Amino acid sequence: MVEATGPMKGVKVVELGVWIAGPAAAGILADWGADVVKVEPPAGDPCRQFQKILGDILPTNPIFEMDNRSKRGIAVDLSTSEGHDVILDLLAEADVFITNLRSTALSRLNLEPNKIAERFPHLIYCLLTGYGSEGVDADRAAFDVAAYWARSGIAALLTPPGADPPFQRGGMGDHPTGMSAAAAICAALFDRERTGNGQVVETSLMRQGAYTVSFDLNLMLMWGSVVAIGDRNTMGNPAMNNYRAGCGRRFWVVGLEGERHWPPLARVVGHPEWLNDERFNRPGARAANAPELISMLDEAFATRTLEEWAEVFADEPDFFWAPVNEPDDLLTDAAFQGSGALVDVPDGMSSTTMVASPVDFRGTPWAPRFMAPSIGQHTREVLAELGRTDEEIDALVSSGRVVEDG
C-alpha cells in the first residue's frame, strides 16, 4: 500500500456517508493524506448503484471512485449492538467523524451529534444535511438537485423568462458542499490544537447553494432587486458576451470593464473606427445599440476559425476571453493539462487517471494512494486494529454483523 502524503497525514477520519456530499468531504481529506475508514452497511453505499444506473457495461464505477479513492472500507450492520460497538471503537480513536445521514437515521443508530460529542469531546463531528439541522425541513430528504439547485434559487436564476429550468450536472452541488465541509473540519482541527476541544461543524446543500448565488441574494437583501439573466442578443455590455467562430466553436469575451475592454474588442475584429462611432463610443450608447452591435460582432467573428481568432486575440493583452469547452475539449486544453487537475491513482496494475480534488500544497504535496475499496475490503484489517481477534472477527462475519471482502 502506498504511504500517505499530504498535510492531513496522521489524521484519522471515520466516514458514515452515502451518495456524494459526505463521501466527497471525506474523499478530499483522503486525498490530502488522512487515514479515512469508510463505514458502509452490508449492502454498500447506494452510490455504488451508479455502475448499474449508467448501464453496467464496464467493470468500474467512475462516479464512486471519484469520492472514495484512498479510503479503507468496512461493512458493518450498525443496527446491531456488535456493529454499534465497532463504530464507537473507531470514533474513540478518530479525530474526525463525517456523516450525511439524516437525523432520524442518526437517532436510530444512536449517533446523534450531541451524544457523540459528549462521549468523545476530542472529536470533530462534521454533519452535512440538505436543509440544515434546525427548522421544519431538518429531516427532509434532499439530493443536491433539490436543495442546492432547485430550492436555493440557482435553477430559477439561470432560467430565461418563459423557458424550462436547466438541469444541473451530477454532483454539481455535492462537491462544493463537500469542499466547504473539508474546510470546516480543518478549521475545527486548528481550533482543537489551541483549545484541546473538538466540536460539531455543519454545512448544508441549501446553504451552499445560497452562497453560490450570494451575488444575487445580497442584491435582493440590500437593494430589493436581482439582475435578470442575460440574453446574448441584447446584452447591455456586448464585450461581456459569447460568440461563435466560423468553425462553429463558441467562446466567451469577458470584457467586464467597459471603458478598458471595449477598445481591444473593436480592434481585434478590425473595426477601430467603432471607437469614434456615436452608436458605440460610450457604455450607454453601446447598451442602447446592443442588438445592432452584437449582430455586427457575430458577422465579424464568423469570418475565422477559433484557432485563427486565438492568434489575433493574443496580440491584445487587454482582450480577455475563454473558449466554451466541451468535456473532450477540456481534457485536451493545455491550460487544464498544466493545472494539476488530473491525478494518476494506483490501481494494482498501473494507474487510473482521475480528476483531482482542487487544492495543492507546495510544502506538503499529496497523492492518491489506491482505488476505492470494495464492500468490506478492509473489514478484517480494521477490526484487527481495534483489538478484535481472528476468532471474534470470524464470528462477526458468520453472523452477518460485518461483511468481509464483499
MARZA-864598 format. One record per residue (C-alpha): x, y, z; residue in three letters. Coordinates in steps of 0.001 Angstrom, whole numbers, padded with zeros to 6 digits, always signed. Layout:
<recs>
XYZALA ...
</recs>
This chain:
<recs>
+000000+000000+000000MET +001315+003444-000966VAL +002297+005583+002017GLU +000144+008602+002783ALA +001437+012073+001971THR -000066+015499+002351GLY -000991+017941+005127PRO -003610+015631+006699MET -001240+012690+007120LYS -001803+011147+010551GLY -005378+012440+010897VAL -007877+009635+011469LYS -011293+010035+009861VAL -014387+007873+010132VAL -016944+008358+007375GLU -020542+007223+007569LEU -021633+008686+004266GLY -023916+007900+001369VAL -024126+009069-002232TRP -021889+012121-002799ILE -021670+015035-000335ALA -020457+013217+002791GLY -018116+010867+000905PRO -016800+013867-001073ALA -015781+015657+002132ALA -014018+012532+003376ALA -012556+011949-000079GLY -010905+015356-000083ILE -009310+014604+003292LEU -008202+011200+002000ALA -006581+012906-000990ASP -004784+015188+001436TRP -003352+012226+003334GLY -005871+011399+006073ALA -006490+007785+007056ASP -010188+007500+006186VAL -012217+004457+007189VAL -015453+004330+005222LYS -018222+002550+007135VAL -020859+001035+004865GLU -023905-001139+005501PRO -023572-004751+004344PRO -025286-003836+001052ALA -022830-000980+000483GLY -023090+002749-000095ASP -026012+003309-002512PRO -023648+005364-004669CYS -022280+002031-005847ARG -025543+001712-007796GLN -024327+004240-010342PHE -022430+001474-012103GLN -025762-000211-012917LYS -027688+003044-013378ILE -025280+004049-016144LEU -025516+000730-017926GLY -023247-001685-016050ASP -021218-002090-019234ILE -017739-001579-017793LEU -016204-003169-014680PRO -015503+000134-012918THR -017628+002834-011285ASN -016083+006235-012103PRO -018607+008173-010002ILE -017951+006097-006880PHE -014198+006077-007485GLU -014051+009881-007640MET -015028+010384-003997ASP -013877+007130-002403ASN -010308+006535-003577ARG -007599+006201-000923SER -010147+005110+001723LYS -010232+001866+003621ARG -013667+000288+003667GLY -015503-001806+006221ILE -019071-003127+006034ALA -020949-003260+009332VAL -024578-003689+010374ASP -024822-000706+012707LEU -028330-001646+013810SER -026824-004457+015907THR -025095-003990+019234SER -021911-005569+017856GLU -021939-003199+014896GLY -022587-000198+017109HIS -019639-001214+019300ASP -017431-001261+016196VAL -018197+002321+015195ILE -017843+003552+018777LEU -014418+001924+018942ASP -013497+003626+015681LEU -014664+007004+016956LEU -012715+006592+020196ALA -009505+006664+018148GLU -010627+009079+015429ALA -010005+012786+015002ASP -012955+013372+012671VAL -016380+011840+012077PHE -018181+012737+008838ILE -021779+011828+008101THR -024569+012949+005817ASN -027209+010580+007155LEU -030498+012218+008063ARG -031285+012966+011696SER -033806+010130+012057THR -031229+007624+010835ALA -028599+009018+013198LEU -031067+008825+016096SER -031964+005252+015206ARG -028260+004372+015280LEU -027582+006350+018493ASN -025085+008524+016643LEU -026659+011964+017140GLU -024165+014838+017243PRO -024845+015810+020870ASN -024478+012244+022158LYS -021268+011565+020236ILE -019781+014975+021111ALA -020464+014351+024790GLU -018928+010897+024670ARG -015881+011928+022585PHE -015096+015578+023403PRO -011914+015472+021309HIS -013803+014574+018126LEU -014629+016862+015211ILE -018141+015798+014218TYR -018990+017018+010702CYS -022651+016943+009725LEU -023788+017530+006142LEU -027517+017960+005565THR -029936+019019+002883GLY -031567+021932+004668TYR -029709+022311+007969GLY -030253+020561+011295SER -032853+023071+012547GLU -036231+024066+011188GLY -039205+022413+009552VAL -037215+020518+006915ASP -034304+019380+009051ALA -035055+015731+008274ASP -036326+016187+004737ARG -034728+014054+002027ALA -032620+016164-000316ALA -030297+015337-003129PHE -028350+018303-004451ASP -030794+018727-007339VAL -033460+019559-004747ALA -031704+021537-002025ALA -028738+023064-003851TYR -030072+023516-007376TRP -033826+023978-007182ALA -034685+025303-003752ARG -031716+027611-003221SER -032635+029650-006289GLY -029838+028652-008658ILE -032080+026958-011230ALA -034519+029888-011335ALA -031736+032422-011689LEU -030410+030512-014715LEU -033797+030176-016403THR -034656+032667-019176PRO -038207+034073-018972PRO -040733+031552-020243GLY -038166+028767-020582ALA -037857+025486-018719ASP -035315+025374-015872PRO -031972+023850-016863PRO -030800+020580-015385PHE -027695+020546-013222GLN -024901+018060-013746ARG -024383+015154-011370GLY -022820+016037-008019GLY -022667+019697-009001MET -023818+020835-005557GLY -022433+017914-003574ASP -018809+018583-004433HIS -018618+022249-003361PRO -020582+021310-000228THR -018004+018609+000454GLY -015219+021137-000002MET -016885+023518+002469SER -017169+020652+004931ALA -013485+019796+004496ALA -012559+023435+005136ALA -014725+023485+008276ALA -013070+020313+009536ILE -009596+021777+009032CYS -010591+024957+010875ALA -012010+022921+013756ALA -008853+020809+013944LEU -006808+024012+014115PHE -009024+025259+016941ASP -008582+021933+018748ARG -004823+022446+018637GLU -005342+025640+020651ARG -008140+024554+022980THR -007931+020777+023124GLY -011670+020567+022398ASN -013499+019071+019473GLY -016777+020462+018163GLN -019665+019851+015797VAL -019335+021584+012415VAL -022127+021680+009891GLU -022987+022690+006354THR -025913+022016+004043SER -026693+021748+000368LEU -029167+024626+000561MET -026704+026901+002326ARG -024004+026094-000213GLN -026460+026894-002977GLY -027330+030222-001369ALA -023642+031074-001066TYR -023159+030179-004732THR -025716+032825-005752VAL -024895+035248-002935SER -024158+037924-005562PHE -027880+037898-006372ASP -029175+037254-002866LEU -027222+040136-001385ASN -028608+042421-004092LEU -032081+041293-003024MET -031327+041738+000671LEU -029754+045156+000342MET -031479+046661-002702TRP -034623+044567-003100GLY -033820+043502-006654SER -031850+040980-008687VAL -030113+041131-012031VAL -032065+039439-014831ALA -030419+036545-016637ILE -028504+037726-019665GLY -029770+037365-023208ASP -026833+037246-025593ARG -028726+039144-028306ASN -029435+042149-026082THR -026529+042180-023591MET -026054+045767-022410GLY -022299+045211-022439ASN -021528+043418-025739PRO -017944+042959-024525ALA -019305+040560-021884MET -020929+038013-024150ASN -020451+034746-026015ASN -019875+034481-029760TYR -019438+031788-032381ARG -016357+031498-034578ALA -016568+030449-038216GLY -015683+026862-037276CYS -018730+026614-035029GLY -016826+026769-031730ARG -018219+029197-029170ARG -016105+031428-026940PHE -016770+033967-024237TRP -015493+037529-024305VAL -015098+038707-020723VAL -014723+042463-021041GLY -016300+043369-017716LEU -014825+046887-017614GLU -016499+048744-020467GLY -014016+051579-020916GLU -010996+049309-020616ARG -012175+046313-022595HIS -014187+047841-025435TRP -011205+049256-027403PRO -009393+045878-027620PRO -012603+044225-028807LEU -013121+046802-031545ALA -009519+046408-032663ARG -009422+042591-032757VAL -012404+042455-035109VAL -010747+045018-037385GLY -013055+047937-036685HIS -011095+050596-034774PRO -013434+053193-036317GLU -016153+051933-033957TRP -014275+053666-031137LEU -015385+057021-032562ASN -018805+055895-033747ASP -021502+057690-031730GLU -023509+054462-031576ARG -020732+052632-029740PHE -018225+055096-028268ASN -019721+055175-024754ARG -021074+052397-022482PRO -024580+053861-022570GLY -024546+054116-026338ALA -023354+050517-026688ARG -026135+049362-024363ALA -028746+051304-026338ALA -027498+049848-029602ASN -026552+046405-028276ALA -028601+044269-030708PRO -027076+046028-033698GLU -023540+045843-032318LEU -023848+042192-031333ILE -025106+041356-034824SER -022103+043147-036326MET -019745+041295-033986LEU -021405+037997-034935ASP -020688+038728-038595GLU -017080+039604-037853ALA -016367+036535-035689PHE -017891+034243-038314ALA -015049+035042-040710THR -012350+032965-038946ARG -011958+029757-037006THR -011470+029917-033261LEU -007880+028769-033709GLU -007279+031712-036031GLU -009017+034128-033677TRP -006869+032897-030781ALA -003792+034162-032614GLU -005431+037558-033157VAL -006602+037769-029551PHE -003067+037096-028329ALA -001907+040425-029743ASP -004283+042349-027441GLU -003216+041880-023797PRO -006396+043568-022515ASP -008681+041332-024553PHE -009918+038683-022103PHE -011646+035573-023421TRP -012088+031834-022975ALA -013305+029006-025195PRO -016597+027322-024325VAL -015181+023839-023850ASN -016956+020550-024241GLU -015593+017880-021846PRO -013323+016440-024551ASP -012082+019970-025339ASP -011268+020490-021680LEU -009295+017271-021387LEU -007031+018359-024246THR -006826+022011-023178ASP -003178+022857-022458ALA -004155+025079-019525ALA -006154+022249-017972PHE -003357+019778-018571GLN -000935+022070-016767GLY -003211+022957-013859SER -002739+019794-011797GLY -006407+018949-012257ALA -005712+015293-013087LEU -004077+012644-010917VAL -002954+009089-011538ASP -004390+006717-008952VAL -002504+003433-008365PRO -004845+000575-009279ASP -002763-002503-008535GLY -001507-002949-012079MET -000555+000555-013196SER -002708+003624-012602SER -006049+005165-013494THR -006328+008851-014365THR -008999+010765-012439MET -009970+014315-011570VAL -008008+015715-008621ALA -009539+017490-005658SER -008987+021204-006376PRO -006260+022219-003902VAL -002495+021672-003850ASP +000030+022188-001053PHE +003529+023090-002151ARG +005083+022298+001203GLY +003201+019055+001821THR +002192+017663-001572PRO -000421+014925-001624TRP -001005+011990-003923ALA -003809+009406-004139PRO -002818+006014-002820ARG -005241+003408-004142PHE -008629+002866-005726MET -011926+002890-003837ALA -012492-000171-001654PRO -014847-002996-002486SER -017594-003647+000065ILE -015884-004824+003239GLY -012438-004927+001664GLN -010663-003793+004842HIS -013112-005117+007438THR -010748-007686+008896ARG -007782-005328+008831GLU -009615-002517+010625VAL -011259-004798+013177LEU -007866-006307+013999ALA -006523-002800+014589GLU -009413-002284+017037LEU -008274-005329+019003GLY -010668-007965+017696ARG -009164-011464+017454THR -009434-013628+014350ASP -011980-015787+016183GLU -014103-012747+017078GLU -013922-011430+013518ILE -014871-014851+012116ASP -017895-014929+014419ALA -018989-011445+013314LEU -018622-012423+009653VAL -020546-015670+010176SER -023388-013849+011941SER -023665-011267+009145GLY -022886-008416+011542ARG -019978-007487+009296VAL -019113-008235+005695VAL -015589-009136+004654GLU -014330-008672+001104ASP -017840-008364-000274GLY 
</recs>
